[in-house]
């Protein structure tokens, strides 16, 4: 299976081989430990791979929660949208945080997943 080139907000590209990508729940849950602000956070790197490999596509709300854990905005948003904080945004002047946002359709399946900043 061919790999994908993922371009982050800061313009850095990385090669993602979806055939080799396996989501590591432990790495995701401990992604804020021991990272340098000069590099994308481990959570940003994992989110890039989740999006590039379309790992979240068509998953149910329950499957998404089982995979990613409780979102950071569990109370703030409706049942149709959840987000996870990934750490400082990838830019020269990083003043905001970057988030993985997942939106669900009326049947509770992932409709769209994307990165944004606050």
Secondary structure, 3 states (H helix, E strand, C coil): CCCEEEECCCCCEEEECCCCCCCCHHHHHCCCCCCCCCCCCHHHHHHHHHHHCCCCCCCEHHHHHHHHCCCCCCCCCCCCEEEEEEEECCCCCCCCEEEEEEEECCCCEEEEEEEEEC
